[in-house]
C-alpha cells in the first residue's frame, strides 16, 4: 500500500511539473510569435523593394532589344 501511494504522489508531481513546463513553453512561444511578426513585416518590405528593382531591370533589357532591332531594319 505504501509503495502505491508513493508512486501516485510521484506521478502527480510529474504531471504538475509537465504542466508548468507547458505553461512556460506557451509563454515563450507567444514572445517568439511577437518577435516573428515584427521580423516578417520587415522582410515583406525588403521583398517588395527587391521585386521593384527586378521589374525595372527587365524593362531596361526589353528596351535595349527593341533598339537593336530598329538598327537592323534601317
PDB file of N, CA, C and O in Angstrom:
ATOM      1  N   UNK A   1       0.838  -1.206   0.000  1.00  0.00           N
ATOM      2  CA  UNK A   1       0.000   0.000   0.000  1.00  0.00           C
ATOM      3  C   UNK A   1       0.876   1.259   0.000  1.00  0.00           C
ATOM      4  O   UNK A   1       0.608   2.223  -0.717  1.00  0.00           O
ATOM      5  N   UNK A   2       1.911   1.223   0.811  1.00  0.00           N
ATOM      6  CA  UNK A   2       2.771   2.398   0.888  1.00  0.00           C
ATOM      7  C   UNK A   2       3.444   2.689  -0.458  1.00  0.00           C
ATOM      8  O   UNK A   2       3.550   3.840  -0.883  1.00  0.00           O
ATOM      9  N   UNK A   3       3.886   1.634  -1.104  1.00  0.00           N
ATOM     10  CA  UNK A   3       4.556   1.824  -2.395  1.00  0.00           C
ATOM     11  C   UNK A   3       3.605   2.453  -3.415  1.00  0.00           C
ATOM     12  O   UNK A   3       3.990   3.349  -4.166  1.00  0.00           O
ATOM     13  N   UNK A   4       2.364   1.975  -3.431  1.00  0.00           N
ATOM     14  CA  UNK A   4       1.374   2.501  -4.376  1.00  0.00           C
ATOM     15  C   UNK A   4       1.128   3.985  -4.124  1.00  0.00           C
ATOM     16  O   UNK A   4       1.058   4.779  -5.063  1.00  0.00           O
ATOM     17  N   UNK A   5       0.999   4.350  -2.858  1.00  0.00           N
ATOM     18  CA  UNK A   5       0.767   5.756  -2.521  1.00  0.00           C
ATOM     19  C   UNK A   5       1.945   6.611  -2.966  1.00  0.00           C
ATOM     20  O   UNK A   5       1.760   7.701  -3.507  1.00  0.00           O
ATOM     21  N   UNK A   6       3.148   6.115  -2.738  1.00  0.00           N
ATOM     22  CA  UNK A   6       4.338   6.865  -3.149  1.00  0.00           C
ATOM     23  C   UNK A   6       4.373   7.040  -4.664  1.00  0.00           C
ATOM     24  O   UNK A   6       4.699   8.115  -5.168  1.00  0.00           O
ATOM     25  N   UNK A   7       4.036   5.982  -5.378  1.00  0.00           N
ATOM     26  CA  UNK A   7       4.024   6.049  -6.841  1.00  0.00           C
ATOM     27  C   UNK A   7       3.000   7.068  -7.329  1.00  0.00           C
ATOM     28  O   UNK A   7       3.266   7.837  -8.253  1.00  0.00           O
ATOM     29  N   UNK A   8       1.842   7.066  -6.706  1.00  0.00           N
ATOM     30  CA  UNK A   8       0.796   8.017  -7.090  1.00  0.00           C
ATOM     31  C   UNK A   8       1.265   9.448  -6.856  1.00  0.00           C
ATOM     32  O   UNK A   8       1.041  10.329  -7.686  1.00  0.00           O
ATOM     33  N   UNK A   9       1.912   9.669  -5.726  1.00  0.00           N
ATOM     34  CA  UNK A   9       2.418  11.006  -5.418  1.00  0.00           C
ATOM     35  C   UNK A   9       3.458  11.431  -6.450  1.00  0.00           C
ATOM     36  O   UNK A   9       3.459  12.574  -6.908  1.00  0.00           O
ATOM     37  N   UNK A  10       4.329  10.517  -6.808  1.00  0.00           N
ATOM     38  CA  UNK A  10       5.356  10.830  -7.804  1.00  0.00           C
ATOM     39  C   UNK A  10       4.725  11.174  -9.154  1.00  0.00           C
ATOM     40  O   UNK A  10       5.150  12.105  -9.837  1.00  0.00           O
ATOM     41  N   UNK A  11       3.707  10.405  -9.518  1.00  0.00           N
ATOM     42  CA  UNK A  11       3.020  10.673 -10.786  1.00  0.00           C
ATOM     43  C   UNK A  11       2.370  12.051 -10.766  1.00  0.00           C
ATOM     44  O   UNK A  11       2.440  12.791 -11.748  1.00  0.00           O
ATOM     45  N   UNK A  12       1.749  12.388  -9.665  1.00  0.00           N
ATOM     46  CA  UNK A  12       1.104  13.698  -9.545  1.00  0.00           C
ATOM     47  C   UNK A  12       2.137  14.812  -9.662  1.00  0.00           C
ATOM     48  O   UNK A  12       1.910  15.812 -10.342  1.00  0.00           O
ATOM     49  N   UNK A  13       3.264  14.630  -8.999  1.00  0.00           N
ATOM     50  CA  UNK A  13       4.323  15.638  -9.072  1.00  0.00           C
ATOM     51  C   UNK A  13       4.838  15.788 -10.503  1.00  0.00           C
ATOM     52  O   UNK A  13       5.069  16.901 -10.976  1.00  0.00           O
ATOM     53  N   UNK A  14       5.010  14.676 -11.174  1.00  0.00           N
ATOM     54  CA  UNK A  14       5.477  14.721 -12.567  1.00  0.00           C
ATOM     55  C   UNK A  14       4.484  15.461 -13.450  1.00  0.00           C
ATOM     56  O   UNK A  14       4.868  16.263 -14.302  1.00  0.00           O
ATOM     57  N   UNK A  15       3.204  15.182 -13.237  1.00  0.00           N
ATOM     58  CA  UNK A  15       2.170  15.854 -14.034  1.00  0.00           C
ATOM     59  C   UNK A  15       2.197  17.359 -13.783  1.00  0.00           C
ATOM     60  O   UNK A  15       2.073  18.154 -14.716  1.00  0.00           O
ATOM     61  N   UNK A  16       2.358  17.740 -12.531  1.00  0.00           N
ATOM     62  CA  UNK A  16       2.417  19.168 -12.206  1.00  0.00           C
ATOM     63  C   UNK A  16       3.618  19.823 -12.878  1.00  0.00           C
ATOM     64  O   UNK A  16       3.509  20.923 -13.419  1.00  0.00           O
ATOM     65  N   UNK A  17       4.751  19.151 -12.845  1.00  0.00           N
ATOM     66  CA  UNK A  17       5.950  19.694 -13.486  1.00  0.00           C
ATOM     67  C   UNK A  17       5.742  19.846 -14.987  1.00  0.00           C
ATOM     68  O   UNK A  17       6.150  20.845 -15.579  1.00  0.00           O
ATOM     69  N   UNK A  18       5.113  18.862 -15.594  1.00  0.00           N
ATOM     70  CA  UNK A  18       4.847  18.928 -17.036  1.00  0.00           C
ATOM     71  C   UNK A  18       3.941  20.108 -17.362  1.00  0.00           C
ATOM     72  O   UNK A  18       4.169  20.824 -18.337  1.00  0.00           O
ATOM     73  N   UNK A  19       2.923  20.305 -16.548  1.00  0.00           N
ATOM     74  CA  UNK A  19       2.010  21.427 -16.780  1.00  0.00           C
ATOM     75  C   UNK A  19       2.752  22.754 -16.674  1.00  0.00           C
ATOM     76  O   UNK A  19       2.543  23.661 -17.480  1.00  0.00           O
ATOM     77  N   UNK A  20       3.613  22.856 -15.681  1.00  0.00           N
ATOM     78  CA  UNK A  20       4.394  24.086 -15.524  1.00  0.00           C
ATOM     79  C   UNK A  20       5.296  24.312 -16.730  1.00  0.00           C
ATOM     80  O   UNK A  20       5.427  25.436 -17.214  1.00  0.00           O
ATOM     81  N   UNK A  21       5.909  23.251 -17.205  1.00  0.00           N
ATOM     82  CA  UNK A  21       6.774  23.366 -18.382  1.00  0.00           C
ATOM     83  C   UNK A  21       5.969  23.814 -19.598  1.00  0.00           C
ATOM     84  O   UNK A  21       6.419  24.664 -20.367  1.00  0.00           O
ATOM     85  N   UNK A  22       4.787  23.246 -19.770  1.00  0.00           N
ATOM     86  CA  UNK A  22       3.938  23.614 -20.910  1.00  0.00           C
ATOM     87  C   UNK A  22       3.545  25.083 -20.827  1.00  0.00           C
ATOM     88  O   UNK A  22       3.562  25.793 -21.833  1.00  0.00           O
ATOM     89  N   UNK A  23       3.193  25.536 -19.630  1.00  0.00           N
ATOM     90  CA  UNK A  23       2.839  26.950 -19.471  1.00  0.00           C
ATOM     91  C   UNK A  23       4.033  27.824 -19.822  1.00  0.00           C
ATOM     92  O   UNK A  23       3.890  28.839 -20.503  1.00  0.00           O
ATOM     93  N   UNK A  24       5.189  27.434 -19.365  1.00  0.00           N
ATOM     94  CA  UNK A  24       6.407  28.181 -19.673  1.00  0.00           C
ATOM     95  C   UNK A  24       6.668  28.207 -21.168  1.00  0.00           C
ATOM     96  O   UNK A  24       7.053  29.239 -21.719  1.00  0.00           O
ATOM     97  N   UNK A  25       6.461  27.078 -21.821  1.00  0.00           N
ATOM     98  CA  UNK A  25       6.663  26.990 -23.278  1.00  0.00           C
ATOM     99  C   UNK A  25       5.694  27.898 -24.009  1.00  0.00           C
ATOM    100  O   UNK A  25       6.067  28.593 -24.954  1.00  0.00           O
ATOM    101  N   UNK A  26       4.438  27.884 -23.561  1.00  0.00           N
ATOM    102  CA  UNK A  26       3.435  28.726 -24.217  1.00  0.00           C
ATOM    103  C   UNK A  26       3.810  30.197 -24.104  1.00  0.00           C
ATOM    104  O   UNK A  26       3.651  30.954 -25.063  1.00  0.00           O
ATOM    105  N   UNK A  27       4.296  30.600 -22.964  1.00  0.00           N
ATOM    106  CA  UNK A  27       4.708  31.994 -22.787  1.00  0.00           C
ATOM    107  C   UNK A  27       5.859  32.320 -23.727  1.00  0.00           C
ATOM    108  O   UNK A  27       5.880  33.381 -24.350  1.00  0.00           O
ATOM    109  N   UNK A  28       6.810  31.408 -23.825  1.00  0.00           N
ATOM    110  CA  UNK A  28       7.946  31.617 -24.720  1.00  0.00           C
ATOM    111  C   UNK A  28       7.481  31.686 -26.164  1.00  0.00           C
ATOM    112  O   UNK A  28       7.956  32.519 -26.936  1.00  0.00           O
ATOM    113  N   UNK A  29       6.550  30.811 -26.531  1.00  0.00           N
ATOM    114  CA  UNK A  29       6.031  30.796 -27.902  1.00  0.00           C
ATOM    115  C   UNK A  29       5.364  32.122 -28.224  1.00  0.00           C
ATOM    116  O   UNK A  29       5.550  32.668 -29.312  1.00  0.00           O
ATOM    117  N   UNK A  30       4.592  32.640 -27.285  1.00  0.00           N
ATOM    118  CA  UNK A  30       3.914  33.916 -27.507  1.00  0.00           C
ATOM    119  C   UNK A  30       4.943  35.016 -27.742  1.00  0.00           C
ATOM    120  O   UNK A  30       4.774  35.850 -28.631  1.00  0.00           O
ATOM    121  N   UNK A  31       5.994  35.017 -26.954  1.00  0.00           N
ATOM    122  CA  UNK A  31       7.047  36.016 -27.125  1.00  0.00           C
ATOM    123  C   UNK A  31       7.702  35.857 -28.486  1.00  0.00           C
ATOM    124  O   UNK A  31       7.950  36.841 -29.182  1.00  0.00           O
ATOM    125  N   UNK A  32       7.981  34.619 -28.863  1.00  0.00           N
ATOM    126  CA  UNK A  32       8.611  34.357 -30.160  1.00  0.00           C
ATOM    127  C   UNK A  32       7.696  34.801 -31.292  1.00  0.00           C
ATOM    128  O   UNK A  32       8.158  35.379 -32.276  1.00  0.00           O
ATOM    129  N   UNK A  33       6.398  34.532 -31.156  1.00  0.00           N
ATOM    130  CA  UNK A  33       5.447  34.922 -32.199  1.00  0.00           C
ATOM    131  C   UNK A  33       5.475  36.435 -32.391  1.00  0.00           C
ATOM    132  O   UNK A  33       5.452  36.920 -33.522  1.00  0.00           O
ATOM    133  N   UNK A  34       5.524  37.171 -31.302  1.00  0.00           N
ATOM    134  CA  UNK A  34       5.567  38.627 -31.405  1.00  0.00           C
ATOM    135  C   UNK A  34       6.824  39.054 -32.148  1.00  0.00           C
ATOM    136  O   UNK A  34       6.771  39.921 -33.020  1.00  0.00           O
ATOM    137  N   UNK A  35       7.944  38.451 -31.807  1.00  0.00           N
ATOM    138  CA  UNK A  35       9.197  38.780 -32.477  1.00  0.00           C
ATOM    139  C   UNK A  35       9.130  38.408 -33.948  1.00  0.00           C
ATOM    140  O   UNK A  35       9.581  39.167 -34.806  1.00  0.00           O
ATOM    141  N   UNK A  36       8.569  37.241 -34.239  1.00  0.00           N
ATOM    142  CA  UNK A  36       8.470  36.785 -35.624  1.00  0.00           C
ATOM    143  C   UNK A  36       7.613  37.739 -36.434  1.00  0.00           C
ATOM    144  O   UNK A  36       7.948  38.048 -37.577  1.00  0.00           O
ATOM    145  N   UNK A  37       6.521  38.206 -35.869  1.00  0.00           N
ATOM    146  CA  UNK A  37       5.646  39.126 -36.590  1.00  0.00           C
ATOM    147  C   UNK A  37       6.415  40.378 -36.982  1.00  0.00           C
ATOM    148  O   UNK A  37       6.289  40.858 -38.108  1.00  0.00           O
ATOM    149  N   UNK A  38       7.198  40.901 -36.074  1.00  0.00           N
ATOM    150  CA  UNK A  38       7.987  42.095 -36.372  1.00  0.00           C
ATOM    151  C   UNK A  38       8.977  41.800 -37.485  1.00  0.00           C
ATOM    152  O   UNK A  38       9.138  42.603 -38.404  1.00  0.00           O
ATOM    153  N   UNK A  39       9.632  40.669 -37.410  1.00  0.00           N
ATOM    154  CA  UNK A  39      10.605  40.298 -38.433  1.00  0.00           C
ATOM    155  C   UNK A  39       9.924  40.114 -39.777  1.00  0.00           C
ATOM    156  O   UNK A  39      10.448  40.550 -40.802  1.00  0.00           O
ATOM    157  N   UNK A  40       8.763  39.472 -39.783  1.00  0.00           N
ATOM    158  CA  UNK A  40       8.047  39.231 -41.033  1.00  0.00           C
ATOM    159  C   UNK A  40       7.704  40.551 -41.710  1.00  0.00           C
ATOM    160  O   UNK A  40       7.842  40.674 -42.927  1.00  0.00           O
ATOM    161  N   UNK A  41       7.267  41.523 -40.953  1.00  0.00           N
ATOM    162  CA  UNK A  41       6.919  42.819 -41.532  1.00  0.00           C
ATOM    163  C   UNK A  41       8.139  43.427 -42.212  1.00  0.00           C
ATOM    164  O   UNK A  41       8.037  43.950 -43.322  1.00  0.00           O
ATOM    165  N   UNK A  42       9.275  43.361 -41.562  1.00  0.00           N
ATOM    166  CA  UNK A  42      10.497  43.909 -42.142  1.00  0.00           C
ATOM    167  C   UNK A  42      10.866  43.163 -43.410  1.00  0.00           C
ATOM    168  O   UNK A  42      11.246  43.778 -44.406  1.00  0.00           O
ATOM    169  N   UNK A  43      10.758  41.848 -43.379  1.00  0.00           N
ATOM    170  CA  UNK A  43      11.108  41.036 -44.547  1.00  0.00           C
ATOM    171  C   UNK A  43      10.193  41.371 -45.714  1.00  0.00           C
ATOM    172  O   UNK A  43      10.658  41.475 -46.849  1.00  0.00           O
ATOM    173  N   UNK A  44       8.919  41.540 -45.461  1.00  0.00           N
ATOM    174  CA  UNK A  44       7.975  41.848 -46.532  1.00  0.00           C
ATOM    175  C   UNK A  44       8.365  43.155 -47.213  1.00  0.00           C
ATOM    176  O   UNK A  44       8.330  43.243 -48.441  1.00  0.00           O
ATOM    177  N   UNK A  45       8.728  44.150 -46.451  1.00  0.00           N
ATOM    178  CA  UNK A  45       9.126  45.434 -47.026  1.00  0.00           C
ATOM    179  C   UNK A  45      10.349  45.248 -47.913  1.00  0.00           C
ATOM    180  O   UNK A  45      10.407  45.789 -49.017  1.00  0.00           O
ATOM    181  N   UNK A  46      11.311  44.497 -47.442  1.00  0.00           N
ATOM    182  CA  UNK A  46      12.525  44.264 -48.222  1.00  0.00           C
ATOM    183  C   UNK A  46      12.196  43.535 -49.515  1.00  0.00           C
ATOM    184  O   UNK A  46      12.715  43.883 -50.576  1.00  0.00           O
ATOM    185  N   UNK A  47      11.343  42.530 -49.433  1.00  0.00           N
ATOM    186  CA  UNK A  47      10.982  41.756 -50.620  1.00  0.00           C
ATOM    187  C   UNK A  47      10.320  42.654 -51.654  1.00  0.00           C
ATOM    188  O   UNK A  47      10.623  42.541 -52.842  1.00  0.00           O
ATOM    189  N   UNK A  48       9.446  43.523 -51.244  1.00  0.00           N
ATOM    190  CA  UNK A  48       8.762  44.416 -52.176  1.00  0.00           C
ATOM    191  C   UNK A  48       9.778  45.286 -52.904  1.00  0.00           C
ATOM    192  O   UNK A  48       9.681  45.473 -54.117  1.00  0.00           O
ATOM    193  N   UNK A  49      10.736  45.810 -52.183  1.00  0.00           N
ATOM    194  CA  UNK A  49      11.760  46.651 -52.798  1.00  0.00           C
ATOM    195  C   UNK A  49      12.541  45.858 -53.837  1.00  0.00           C
ATOM    196  O   UNK A  49      12.803  46.355 -54.932  1.00  0.00           O
ATOM    197  N   UNK A  50      12.906  44.649 -53.505  1.00  0.00           N
ATOM    198  CA  UNK A  50      13.670  43.814 -54.432  1.00  0.00           C
ATOM    199  C   UNK A  50      12.863  43.549 -55.693  1.00  0.00           C
ATOM    200  O   UNK A  50      13.407  43.614 -56.795  1.00  0.00           O
ATOM    201  N   UNK A  51      11.596  43.255 -55.553  1.00  0.00           N
ATOM    202  CA  UNK A  51      10.748  42.974 -56.708  1.00  0.00           C
ATOM    203  C   UNK A  51      10.701  44.186 -57.632  1.00  0.00           C
ATOM    204  O   UNK A  51      10.789  44.033 -58.850  1.00  0.00           O
ATOM    205  N   UNK A  52      10.566  45.363 -57.082  1.00  0.00           N
ATOM    206  CA  UNK A  52      10.509  46.577 -57.896  1.00  0.00           C
ATOM    207  C   UNK A  52      11.800  46.733 -58.691  1.00  0.00           C
ATOM    208  O   UNK A  52      11.764  47.065 -59.876  1.00  0.00           O
ATOM    209  N   UNK A  53      12.922  46.500 -58.057  1.00  0.00           N
ATOM    210  CA  UNK A  53      14.207  46.627 -58.737  1.00  0.00           C
ATOM    211  C   UNK A  53      14.294  45.647 -59.894  1.00  0.00           C
ATOM    212  O   UNK A  53      14.755  46.002 -60.979  1.00  0.00           O
ATOM    213  N   UNK A  54      13.859  44.430 -59.671  1.00  0.00           N
ATOM    214  CA  UNK A  54      13.917  43.410 -60.718  1.00  0.00           C
ATOM    215  C   UNK A  54      13.058  43.827 -61.904  1.00  0.00           C
ATOM    216  O   UNK A  54      13.481  43.666 -63.049  1.00  0.00           O
ATOM    217  N   UNK A  55      11.893  44.345 -61.666  1.00  0.00           N
ATOM    218  CA  UNK A  55      10.999  44.763 -62.744  1.00  0.00           C
ATOM    219  C   UNK A  55      11.658  45.859 -63.572  1.00  0.00           C
ATOM    220  O   UNK A  55      11.581  45.838 -64.800  1.00  0.00           O
ATOM    221  N   UNK A  56      12.297  46.805 -62.920  1.00  0.00           N
ATOM    222  CA  UNK A  56      12.962  47.894 -63.633  1.00  0.00           C
ATOM    223  C   UNK A  56      14.050  47.337 -64.539  1.00  0.00           C
ATOM    224  O   UNK A  56      14.175  47.760 -65.688  1.00  0.00           O
ATOM    225  N   UNK A  57      14.820  46.413 -64.045  1.00  0.00           N
ATOM    226  CA  UNK A  57      15.896  45.824 -64.839  1.00  0.00           C
ATOM    227  C   UNK A  57      15.328  45.135 -66.066  1.00  0.00           C
ATOM    228  O   UNK A  57      15.881  45.266 -67.158  1.00  0.00           O
ATOM    229  N   UNK A  58      14.256  44.419 -65.907  1.00  0.00           N
ATOM    230  CA  UNK A  58      13.636  43.708 -67.025  1.00  0.00           C
ATOM    231  C   UNK A  58      13.176  44.689 -68.092  1.00  0.00           C
ATOM    232  O   UNK A  58      13.380  44.450 -69.282  1.00  0.00           O
ATOM    233  N   UNK A  59      12.573  45.763 -67.689  1.00  0.00           N
ATOM    234  CA  UNK A  59      12.090  46.763 -68.641  1.00  0.00           C
ATOM    235  C   UNK A  59      13.257  47.323 -69.444  1.00  0.00           C
ATOM    236  O   UNK A  59      13.147  47.490 -70.659  1.00  0.00           O
ATOM    237  N   UNK A  60      14.351  47.610 -68.793  1.00  0.00           N
ATOM    238  CA  UNK A  60      15.518  48.160 -69.476  1.00  0.00           C
ATOM    239  C   UNK A  60      16.022  47.181 -70.524  1.00  0.00           C
ATOM    240  O   UNK A  60      16.352  47.583 -71.640  1.00  0.00           O
ATOM    241  N   UNK A  61      16.083  45.926 -70.183  1.00  0.00           N
ATOM    242  CA  UNK A  61      16.566  44.910 -71.123  1.00  0.00           C
ATOM    243  C   UNK A  61      15.665  44.862 -72.350  1.00  0.00           C
ATOM    244  O   UNK A  61      16.165  44.781 -73.472  1.00  0.00           O
ATOM    245  N   UNK A  62      14.382  44.910 -72.165  1.00  0.00           N
ATOM    246  CA  UNK A  62      13.439  44.855 -73.277  1.00  0.00           C
ATOM    247  C   UNK A  62      13.646  46.058 -74.193  1.00  0.00           C
ATOM    248  O   UNK A  62      13.627  45.911 -75.415  1.00  0.00           O
ATOM    249  N   UNK A  63      13.840  47.217 -73.634  1.00  0.00           N
ATOM    250  CA  UNK A  63      14.031  48.428 -74.429  1.00  0.00           C
ATOM    251  C   UNK A  63      15.293  48.300 -75.278  1.00  0.00           C
ATOM    252  O   UNK A  63      15.287  48.670 -76.451  1.00  0.00           O
ATOM    253  N   UNK A  64      16.346  47.792 -74.712  1.00  0.00           N
ATOM    254  CA  UNK A  64      17.601  47.640 -75.442  1.00  0.00           C
ATOM    255  C   UNK A  64      17.407  46.719 -76.636  1.00  0.00           C
ATOM    256  O   UNK A  64      17.914  46.996 -77.723  1.00  0.00           O
ATOM    257  N   UNK A  65      16.690  45.645 -76.447  1.00  0.00           N
ATOM    258  CA  UNK A  65      16.457  44.690 -77.529  1.00  0.00           C
ATOM    259  C   UNK A  65      15.687  45.363 -78.660  1.00  0.00           C
ATOM    260  O   UNK A  65      16.007  45.151 -79.829  1.00  0.00           O
ATOM    261  N   UNK A  66      14.705  46.146 -78.343  1.00  0.00           N
ATOM    262  CA  UNK A  66      13.903  46.833 -79.358  1.00  0.00           C
ATOM    263  C   UNK A  66      14.785  47.782 -80.164  1.00  0.00           C
ATOM    264  O   UNK A  66      14.651  47.859 -81.385  1.00  0.00           O
ATOM    265  N   UNK A  67      15.666  48.490 -79.512  1.00  0.00           N
ATOM    266  CA  UNK A  67      16.555  49.431 -80.198  1.00  0.00           C
ATOM    267  C   UNK A  67      17.434  48.689 -81.195  1.00  0.00           C
ATOM    268  O   UNK A  67      17.637  49.161 -82.314  1.00  0.00           O
ATOM    269  N   UNK A  68      17.943  47.565 -80.810  1.00  0.00           N
ATOM    270  CA  UNK A  68      18.813  46.783 -81.691  1.00  0.00           C
ATOM    271  C   UNK A  68      18.044  46.372 -82.942  1.00  0.00           C
ATOM    272  O   UNK A  68      18.589  46.437 -84.044  1.00  0.00           O
ATOM    273  N   UNK A  69      16.818  45.960 -82.800  1.00  0.00           N
ATOM    274  CA  UNK A  69      16.002  45.535 -83.938  1.00  0.00           C
ATOM    275  C   UNK A  69      15.806  46.705 -84.904  1.00  0.00           C
ATOM    276  O   UNK A  69      15.874  46.520 -86.119  1.00  0.00           O
ATOM    277  N   UNK A  70      15.569  47.876 -84.388  1.00  0.00           N
ATOM    278  CA  UNK A  70      15.350  49.055 -85.225  1.00  0.00           C
ATOM    279  C   UNK A  70      16.602  49.349 -86.044  1.00  0.00           C
ATOM    280  O   UNK A  70      16.496  49.690 -87.222  1.00  0.00           O
ATOM    281  N   UNK A  71      17.754  49.226 -85.462  1.00  0.00           N
ATOM    282  CA  UNK A  71      19.009  49.498 -86.160  1.00  0.00           C
ATOM    283  C   UNK A  71      19.175  48.544 -87.333  1.00  0.00           C
ATOM    284  O   UNK A  71      19.640  48.953 -88.397  1.00  0.00           O
ATOM    285  N   UNK A  72      18.812  47.307 -87.162  1.00  0.00           N
ATOM    286  CA  UNK A  72      18.949  46.310 -88.225  1.00  0.00           C
ATOM    287  C   UNK A  72      18.037  46.656 -89.400  1.00  0.00           C
ATOM    288  O   UNK A  72      18.432  46.479 -90.552  1.00  0.00           O
ATOM    289  N   UNK A  73      16.851  47.134 -89.140  1.00  0.00           N
ATOM    290  CA  UNK A  73      15.887  47.463 -90.196  1.00  0.00           C
ATOM    291  C   UNK A  73      16.387  48.634 -91.037  1.00  0.00           C
ATOM    292  O   UNK A  73      16.193  48.638 -92.253  1.00  0.00           O
ATOM    293  N   UNK A  74      17.015  49.610 -90.427  1.00  0.00           N
ATOM    294  CA  UNK A  74      17.421  50.837 -91.137  1.00  0.00           C
ATOM    295  C   UNK A  74      18.603  50.624 -92.054  1.00  0.00           C
ATOM    296  O   UNK A  74      19.052  51.562 -92.711  1.00  0.00           O
TER     297      UNK A  74
END
